[in-house]
Amino acid sequence: TGELLQLFFEYWGYRHNYKRTVISIRTGEALTKEDKGWTTRKQGDNHLICVEDPFQLSNDLGRVVSRKTIFFLRDEFKRAADILNNAADPIRSGLFQVLSDKEISDKMKHYENQNHNSRQQRNNN
């Protein structure tokens, strides 16, 4: 089970293609956002981390993840993968460390600045 947890964080932190891929539990395979029609934002759905609802196929379970939180989420996946891949004792190395409100606020501000700068670069090109 430890290896499964490590592979989960490794996949979501480093290998998942957030721009194109939808996880389908129903098929056991990855689909594309184009396959699902989830390439544009509709009715408040963001489609930044896409997981197909196996019971209501048009429902993206990850639709509520915002532009602000997607960076935070990916960083946490990467942090967990790095700890599990490299630490002799993952628990003592901070695997379950909870960030303070200030640390969360600082990270969110950092991601907002990154997102803003990225948008400006796209607009200038």
C-alpha positions as CSV (number, residue, x, y, z in Angstrom):
1,T,0.0,0.0,0.0
2,G,3.0,2.3,0.6
3,E,4.1,1.9,-3.0
4,L,0.5,2.7,-4.3
5,L,0.5,5.9,-2.2
6,Q,3.9,6.9,-3.6
7,L,2.8,6.2,-7.2
8,F,-0.4,8.2,-6.6
9,F,1.5,11.3,-5.6
10,E,4.1,10.7,-8.2
11,Y,1.5,10.6,-10.9
12,W,-0.5,13.6,-9.8
13,G,2.6,15.6,-9.0
14,Y,4.8,15.0,-12.0
15,R,3.1,12.9,-14.7
16,H,-0.5,13.9,-15.1
17,N,-1.1,16.2,-18.1
18,Y,-3.5,18.7,-16.5
19,K,-4.0,20.5,-19.8
20,R,-5.3,17.6,-21.8
21,T,-6.2,14.6,-19.6
22,V,-9.3,13.4,-17.9
23,I,-9.2,10.5,-15.5
24,S,-12.0,8.0,-16.1
25,I,-12.6,5.5,-13.3
26,R,-15.4,4.0,-15.4
27,T,-13.1,3.0,-18.3
28,G,-9.9,2.6,-16.3
29,E,-8.1,4.7,-18.9
30,A,-7.3,8.4,-19.5
31,L,-9.5,10.3,-21.8
32,T,-8.9,13.7,-23.3
33,K,-10.7,16.9,-22.5
34,E,-11.6,17.1,-26.1
35,D,-13.4,13.7,-25.8
36,K,-15.5,15.0,-22.9
37,G,-16.0,18.5,-24.3
38,W,-14.3,20.0,-21.3
39,T,-11.9,22.4,-23.1
40,T,-13.7,25.6,-22.2
41,R,-15.2,26.9,-19.0
42,K,-19.0,26.4,-18.8
43,Q,-21.4,27.4,-16.1
44,G,-18.6,28.0,-13.5
45,D,-16.9,24.7,-14.1
46,N,-13.1,25.2,-14.4
47,H,-11.9,21.8,-15.8
48,L,-8.4,22.3,-14.4
49,I,-8.1,18.8,-12.8
50,C,-10.6,16.5,-14.5
51,V,-12.0,13.3,-13.1
52,E,-15.1,11.9,-14.8
53,D,-18.0,11.0,-12.5
54,P,-18.6,7.3,-13.1
55,F,-22.3,7.7,-12.5
56,Q,-23.0,11.0,-14.1
57,L,-20.6,11.0,-17.1
58,S,-21.1,14.7,-17.9
59,N,-20.0,15.7,-14.4
60,D,-16.3,16.6,-13.8
61,L,-15.6,15.8,-10.2
62,G,-12.7,18.3,-10.2
63,R,-14.7,21.2,-11.6
64,V,-14.6,23.1,-8.4
65,V,-10.8,23.4,-8.3
66,S,-9.9,27.0,-9.1
67,R,-6.9,28.6,-10.8
68,K,-5.6,29.6,-7.4
69,T,-5.9,26.2,-5.8
70,I,-4.6,24.1,-8.7
71,F,-1.1,25.3,-8.2
72,F,-1.3,24.7,-4.5
73,L,-2.7,21.2,-5.1
74,R,0.0,20.2,-7.6
75,D,2.7,21.5,-5.2
76,E,1.3,19.4,-2.4
77,F,1.3,16.3,-4.7
78,K,4.9,17.0,-5.6
79,R,5.9,17.6,-2.0
80,A,4.3,14.3,-0.9
81,A,5.9,12.4,-3.8
82,D,9.4,13.9,-3.0
83,I,9.1,12.9,0.6
84,L,7.9,9.4,-0.1
85,N,10.6,8.9,-2.8
86,N,13.5,10.3,-0.7
87,A,12.9,10.2,3.0
88,A,13.9,7.2,5.2
89,D,11.0,8.2,7.6
90,P,8.3,10.0,5.6
91,I,6.3,10.8,8.7
92,R,9.2,12.5,10.5
93,S,10.1,14.2,7.3
94,G,6.8,16.1,7.2
95,L,4.5,14.0,5.1
96,F,1.5,14.9,7.2
97,Q,2.6,18.4,8.1
98,V,-0.2,20.9,8.1
99,L,0.6,24.4,6.8
100,S,-0.3,27.4,9.0
101,D,-2.8,29.9,7.8
102,K,0.0,32.3,7.1
103,E,1.9,29.7,5.0
104,I,-1.3,29.0,3.0
105,S,-1.9,32.7,2.5
106,D,1.7,33.3,1.4
107,K,1.5,30.4,-1.1
108,M,-1.8,31.6,-2.5
109,K,-0.4,35.1,-3.0
110,H,2.6,33.6,-4.8
111,Y,0.3,31.6,-7.1
112,E,-1.9,34.6,-7.8
113,N,1.2,36.5,-8.9
114,Q,2.4,33.6,-11.1
115,N,-1.0,33.4,-12.7
116,H,-1.2,37.1,-13.3
117,N,2.3,37.2,-14.8
118,S,1.5,34.2,-17.0
119,R,-1.7,36.0,-18.3
120,Q,0.3,39.1,-19.0
121,Q,2.9,37.2,-21.0
122,R,0.2,35.5,-23.1
123,N,-1.5,38.8,-23.8
124,N,1.8,40.3,-24.9
125,N,2.5,37.5,-27.4
